[in-house]
Amino acid sequence: MNAREPFSVAIVGAGLTGLTAAWRLQNAGLRVKLFEKSQAVGGRTMSIRQHGFVFDTGAITMLPTYAKTVALIDELGIASHLHRMQPVIGIPRGGRMHRLDLSRPVRSLLGTRLISFGAKLRLLKLLRPMIRTWNLSNYQSLSSLADWDAESIADYVRRELGDEINQYIAGPIIRGNTLNSTECAPVGELFWMLRQYAAPFVSGFDQGINFLAETLGKRLPVHHGMQVDAVSRQGERVVVGGRGPQAVFSETFDACIIALPPPELLELAPNLSDRQRHFLQTAKPLRSVSVHLGLRRAPATTETFVLPPESEQPDLTTIIMDHLKAPGRAPSGKGVVSIFFRDTWSAANFDRPDREIVDEALRMTGSFIGDLTADVESFVVQRWPYAIIKSELGLYGRIRDYEADIDQADRIQLGGDFLSMGMEAAVSSGELLAQRIQRLGLGAGGTGN
């Protein structure tokens, strides 16, 4: 290779991980090409704009601990589109909605009648494990919490804090954020989730959650309709082959990043170790079905998020007043409501017709935010065969084993948000992959800053 030629990198997948890696590598002087099978970028940070409404049908919002994501937004010059809100969570119990204001969490929790005084006192027992896990709960990887994945949240909370806390605090937090159950998820996930809500606000884009990915996509060489079927090594080069809009293709690069969910990684990634293959094979995709409603008038409720406990509604996990996320999410006076179901319900109802799912969502939400049937102007039903990895006991240990076998000098690097959770995990993974590839480029004599 001519030393003055840019080090070339193929990136398979134009989700937020692939886009972030491509952005960093392009700015470092490397030549990148992104292969994306769909006609859009962003993966599961998807926004649909329809009849004046903006529906976030994948990722829900941005948490206050998204430091790298916010830094990237600032770098791209789009921070003016990002808006903070002080969320109010509504948790129903016995026919009454109890409000928890996250801008004043301690005062709100002490004053609520959602749980008894004795339960509030028992919450103090969370301080010790939270202190122990505070710096472990990062977006790079959940492997740091491997010592906390041998017991479920439900078992831990019932034993240490009581069933009331499991039903009305831990349950809604986990169901509302991961669509999962405290019976399945390791207790480390509860500590991780509490850590991420460490500031009294969340953020949203006025253009939709996918605005970051769309901005990156416009500044990068993304090739759509490109189904990659094989990635292989050829000496010190990497061959990427597949099917494009016009014909089959086979191209050679100096390195490759595969930024795909675990089921697709398992099919495409060459030379996985036994432990890496075991992790990808046992990573269970959590299916998701969600309903997004454009309403001719905004609901009267002022809660930003309504999180029904399992005892109140076993199949419904989250109701979001999306028009409160940021200005411009709905025409003046109108509203946007997103409704998410538990993973088991989603799996059982995945193939039902859209209209039936919308009717079911309206029936389930009626007792919490009122009957919205007459106000529906527009709707979207989103189905994700893979939304996130379903958390279960032993998962963090398997992630630790997977990471232990990563060869950071390999010309084929794998990444995504599957080692942690959320948009910040995707951005963090993209930046880490870019650092590894850039070191390879410099070591091979390619150009780079």
Salt bridges, closest charged atoms under 4 A:
ASP56 OD2 - LYS325 NZ 3.03
ASP56 OD2 - ARG329 NH2 2.78
GLU75 OE1 - ARG24 NH1 2.76
ASP101 OD2 - ARG104 NH2 3.61
GLU151 OE2 - ARG159 NH1 2.16
GLU160 OE1 - LYS125 NZ 3.30
GLU160 OE2 - ARG159 NE 3.15
ASP163 OD1 - ARG158 NE 3.03
GLU164 OE2 - ARG93 NH1 2.93
GLU183 OE2 - ARG158 NH2 2.51
ASP206 OD1 - HIS81 ND1 3.03
ASP206 OD2 - HIS83 NE2 3.05
GLU214 OE1 - ARG49 NH2 3.12
ASP229 OD2 - ARG243 NE 2.80
GLU236 OE1 - ARG411 NH2 3.92
GLU251 OE2 - LYS33 NZ 2.72
ASP254 OD1 - ARG237 NH1 2.46
GLU264 OE1 - LYS37 NZ 3.34
GLU303 OE2 - ARG99 NH1 3.32
GLU310 OE2 - ARG342 NH1 2.90
ASP322 OD1 - LYS325 NZ 2.66
ASP343 OD1 - ARG342 NE 3.99
ASP343 OD2 - LYS390 NZ 2.65
ASP354 OD1 - ARG383 NH2 2.79
GLU356 OE1 - ARG352 NE 3.27
ASP359 OD1 - ARG355 NH2 3.10
GLU360 OE2 - ARG363 NH2 2.88
ASP375 OD2 - ARG297 NE 2.91
GLU377 OE2 - LYS334 NZ 3.10
GLU392 OE1 - LYS284 NZ 2.98
GLU392 OE2 - ARG398 NH2 2.79
ASP401 OD1 - ARG275 NH1 3.45
ASP405 OD1 - ARG275 NH2 2.84
ASP410 OD2 - ARG233 NH2 2.43
ASP417 OD1 - ARG44 NH2 3.16
GLU431 OE2 - ARG24 NH2 3.02
